[in-house]
């Protein structure tokens, strides 16, 4: 209940089975789902006998933000919430009076400031500094870098500024923005037993700052090869575990699966995936690409071949 684990688990190695086993074993667990669809899928698997409470990361972050505002006794103000703005970048820049610093126009400068803020949000630093500006604009002068830091701080304050219920949203607020704000504000995840973080390969980095302060245990579970963008954040002070034994695929298909993983630009999990002895998976080799079935997983080594097949599938009304 007080330990921290970071699991790198291939698809089909039993992450969901592990959750079901924990639900049957008793104890207090809270499942943190990346989306409402993941939460609903777990609830359907658990059924009415499930003892694991499930909540989405969005709902948890918004609830924590409301708690921070209530603690400050500002009940007449709305807490910051994740949401998207319909304002154009040019209108946003004009609203704040942003000058053209490094880029040619105020709008392009604001886009640069957004990149700067994103880079800072994924760092452990409590404030925006010159190092963050230098990272996104390495060729800028010292004066321009200082101006970028000052304006990025103003943009950040405007993004998180409280607003009334009828006030229009000027800036978009993503989940990692809100979590960074919670971290800087000193907020803590409320005690919810052992946290089970699903699909952790896409977990926004600022969450790990909150996890470091969490007084109870947590387990992150994810497949680095399924990371949608960037790199998988590092879980600090966690025991690293690997789930490489498939519970779906038989041993016969393991060489093909390993060839697929080797197409990746780098090795993200050093343990070799192993097939299950309880299943038989018969590989079927096709001589011609036209003979391939319309459904199933396809792995490509060349982007142009992927595009060619995607257009071909689209012409046949195939599913993606």
C-alpha positions in Angstrom: 0.0 0.0 0.0 2.9 2.4 0.3 5.2 1.3 -2.5 5.8 2.8 -5.9 6.0 0.6 -9.1 6.6 1.6 -12.7 5.5 -1.2 -15.1 6.5 -1.4 -18.7 4.1 -3.9 -20.2 3.7 -5.0 -23.8 0.2 -5.2 -25.2 -1.4 -8.5 -24.3 0.8 -9.2 -21.3 -2.1 -8.9 -18.8 -2.4 -5.4 -17.4 -6.2 -5.7 -17.3 -5.9 -9.2 -15.8 -3.7 -7.7 -13.0 -6.4 -5.0 -12.3 -9.1 -7.7 -12.0 -6.9 -9.8 -9.7 -6.4 -6.8 -7.4 -10.1 -6.2 -7.4 -10.7 -9.7 -6.2 -7.9 -9.6 -3.6 -9.4 -6.7 -1.7 -7.7 -3.6 -0.4 -8.3 0.0 -1.4 -7.4 0.9 -5.0 -8.2 3.8 -7.3 -7.9 3.4 -11.0 -6.8 6.7 -12.8 -8.1 6.4 -16.3 -6.7 8.6 -19.1 -10.2 9.0 -20.7 -13.8 8.3 -19.9 -13.7 5.4 -22.4 -10.9 3.7 -20.5 -12.9 4.1 -17.3 -16.0 2.7 -18.8 -14.1 -0.3 -20.2 -12.7 -1.2 -16.8 -16.1 -0.8 -15.1 -17.6 -3.2 -17.6 -14.9 -5.7 -17.0 -15.2 -5.5 -13.2 -19.0 -5.7 -13.1 -21.0 -5.0 -10.0 -18.5 -6.9 -7.8 -15.6 -4.5 -8.6 -14.0 -3.0 -5.5 -11.7 -0.6 -7.5 -12.9 3.0 -7.7 -12.2 4.6 -11.1 -11.9 8.2 -12.0 -10.5 10.0 -15.0 -7.4 12.2 -14.8 -9.5 15.1 -16.1 -12.1 14.8 -13.3 -9.4 14.4 -10.7 -7.4 17.5 -11.9 -10.6 19.6 -12.1 -11.7 18.5 -8.6 -8.3 19.3 -7.2 -8.4 22.8 -8.8 -11.8 23.5 -7.3 -10.4 22.5 -3.9 -7.4 24.9 -4.3 -9.8 27.8 -5.1 -12.1 26.9 -2.2 -9.1 26.9 0.2 -8.3 30.4 -0.9 -11.9 31.5 -0.1 -12.7 32.8 -3.6 -16.1 31.1 -3.9 -17.3 33.7 -6.4 -14.7 32.8 -8.9 -14.6 29.7 -11.2 -11.6 27.5 -10.7 -9.4 26.9 -13.9 -10.7 23.9 -15.9 -9.4 22.0 -18.9 -11.0 23.4 -22.1 -10.4 24.8 -25.5 -10.8 28.4 -26.7 -12.3 29.4 -30.0 -10.2 32.6 -30.2 -7.6 32.8 -33.0 -4.0 33.1 -32.1 -3.9 36.6 -33.6 -6.8 37.7 -31.5 -5.2 36.3 -28.4 -2.0 38.1 -29.1 -3.9 41.4 -29.6 -5.8 40.9 -26.4 -2.6 40.7 -24.4 -0.7 43.3 -26.5 2.1 40.9 -27.3 4.8 42.5 -29.4 6.9 40.7 -32.1 9.9 39.6 -30.1 11.7 36.8 -31.9 9.3 35.9 -34.6 7.9 38.2 -37.4 4.4 38.8 -36.0 2.8 38.9 -32.6 0.8 35.8 -33.4 3.9 33.8 -34.3 5.6 35.1 -31.1 2.6 33.9 -29.1 3.0 30.4 -30.6 6.6 30.5 -29.5 5.5 31.4 -26.0 3.0 28.5 -26.0 5.9 26.1 -26.8 8.0 27.7 -24.1 5.2 27.3 -21.5 4.7 23.6 -22.6 8.4 22.9 -22.1 8.4 24.5 -18.7 5.3 22.5 -17.7 7.1 19.3 -18.3 10.1 20.4 -16.2 10.5 20.3 -12.4 11.2 24.0 -12.2 8.7 26.2 -10.2 9.0 29.2 -12.5 9.7 29.9 -16.1 13.4 30.6 -16.6 15.9 31.6 -19.3 16.9 28.0 -19.9 13.3 27.2 -21.1 13.4 30.1 -23.5 16.8 29.1 -24.8 15.5 25.6 -25.4 12.7 26.7 -27.8 14.7 29.6 -29.3 18.4 28.8 -29.2 19.5 31.6 -31.6 17.7 34.5 -29.9 19.7 37.3 -28.2 19.9 37.6 -24.5 17.5 40.6 -24.5 14.9 38.6 -26.6 15.2 35.6 -24.3 14.5 37.8 -21.2 11.5 39.3 -23.0 10.2 35.8 -23.9 10.5 34.8 -20.2 8.6 37.9 -19.1 5.9 37.6 -21.7 5.5 33.8 -21.2 4.9 34.5 -17.5 2.2 37.0 -18.3 0.6 34.5 -20.8 0.7 31.8 -18.1 -1.0 34.1 -15.6 -3.7 35.0 -18.1 -4.3 31.4 -19.0 -4.9 30.4 -15.4 -6.6 33.6 -14.3 -10.0 33.0 -12.6 -13.0 34.0 -14.7 -16.8 34.4 -14.1 -19.3 31.9 -15.3 -20.3 34.0 -18.3 -16.9 35.2 -19.2 -15.6 33.8 -22.6 -12.6 31.5 -22.5 -9.6 33.4 -24.1 -6.9 30.7 -23.9 -7.0 26.9 -24.3 -6.1 25.0 -21.2 -4.8 21.5 -21.5 -4.5 18.9 -18.8 -0.7 19.3 -18.4 -1.2 23.0 -17.9 -3.7 22.5 -15.1 -1.6 19.8 -13.4 1.5 22.1 -13.5 -0.6 24.8 -11.9 -1.7 22.4 -9.2 2.0 21.5 -8.6 3.1 25.1 -8.4 0.2 25.8 -6.0 1.3 23.1 -3.7 -1.8 20.9 -4.2 -1.7 17.3 -3.3 -3.6 14.3 -4.6 -6.2 13.4 -1.9 -5.7 10.0 -0.2 -7.4 7.4 -2.4 -5.5 4.2 -1.5 -3.1 2.7 -4.0 -3.3 4.5 -7.3 -3.3 2.4 -10.5 -2.4 4.7 -13.4 -3.5 3.1 -16.7 -1.9 3.9 -20.1 1.0 5.6 -18.3 3.0 5.9 -21.5 0.9 8.9 -22.3 0.7 10.3 -18.8 1.6 14.0 -18.8 4.9 14.6 -17.1 3.6 17.1 -14.5 1.6 14.3 -12.8 4.9 12.8 -11.5 5.5 15.9 -9.5 2.2 15.3 -7.7 2.9 11.6 -7.4 6.1 12.3 -5.5 4.1 14.0 -2.8 1.4 11.4 -2.7 1.6 9.7 0.8 0.3 6.3 -0.3 1.3 3.8 -3.0 1.0 4.0 -6.8 1.6 1.8 -9.8 2.0 3.1 -13.4 1.3 0.7 -16.2 2.0 1.4 -19.8 3.6 0.2 -23.0 6.4 2.6 -24.2 5.9 1.4 -27.8 2.3 2.7 -27.7 3.4 6.3 -26.7 1.6 8.6 -29.0 4.0 11.6 -28.8 7.3 12.5 -27.3 9.0 10.1 -24.9 7.7 8.3 -21.9 8.2 10.3 -18.7 10.4 8.8 -16.0 8.7 7.7 -12.8 11.0 8.9 -10.0 11.8 6.7 -7.0 9.7 3.8 -8.4 10.6 0.1 -8.7 10.9 -0.7 -12.4 9.1 -3.9 -13.5 8.6 -5.4 -17.0 5.7 -7.5 -18.2 7.0 -9.4 -21.3 5.0 -12.7 -21.1 2.1 -12.5 -23.5 -1.2 -14.1 -22.3 -2.7 -13.8 -25.8 -0.2 -14.8 -28.5 1.3 -18.2 -28.7 5.0 -18.9 -28.9 4.8 -19.5 -32.7 4.2 -15.8 -33.5 6.8 -14.4 -31.1 9.6 -14.0 -33.8 7.2 -11.9 -35.9 6.3 -9.7 -33.0 9.9 -9.2 -32.2 10.6 -8.2 -35.8 7.9 -5.6 -35.5 9.3 -4.1 -32.3 12.8 -4.0 -33.9 11.4 -1.6 -36.6 11.3 1.1 -33.9 14.0 3.6 -34.0 15.2 2.7 -30.5 14.9 -0.1 -27.9 12.4 1.1 -25.3 12.1 -2.2 -23.4 15.2 -4.5 -23.3 13.3 -7.6 -22.2 12.4 -9.8 -25.1 8.6 -10.5 -25.4 7.7 -14.2 -24.9 4.7 -16.0 -26.2 2.2 -18.1 -24.1 2.5 -21.8 -24.0 -1.2 -22.1 -23.4 -2.1 -20.7 -26.8 -1.3 -21.7 -30.4 -0.9 -18.9 -32.9 -0.3 -20.0 -36.4 1.5 -17.5 -38.6 0.2 -17.2 -42.2 2.5 -15.7 -44.8 1.1 -13.9 -47.8 3.0 -13.7 -51.1 1.0 -10.7 -52.5 -0.1 -7.6 -50.6 -3.5 -7.7 -52.3 -4.2 -11.0 -50.5 -3.9 -9.5 -47.0 -7.2 -9.2 -45.0 -8.8 -5.8 -44.6 -8.7 -6.0 -40.8 -5.9 -6.6 -38.3 -2.7 -4.9 -37.2 -0.2 -3.9 -39.9 3.3 -2.7 -39.1 5.4 -0.8 -41.7 9.0 0.0 -42.1 8.4 2.7 -44.7 5.9 5.6 -44.3 5.1 5.7 -48.0 4.0 2.0 -48.1 1.8 2.8 -45.1 0.2 5.7 -47.0 -0.3 3.6 -50.1 -2.1 0.9 -48.2 -4.1 3.5 -46.3 -5.4 5.0 -49.5 -6.1 1.5 -50.9 -8.1 0.5 -47.7 -10.0 3.8 -47.9 -11.0 3.1 -51.5 -12.5 -0.2 -50.2 -14.3 1.5 -47.3 -12.0 -0.4 -44.9 -11.8 0.3 -41.2 -8.7 1.9 -39.7 
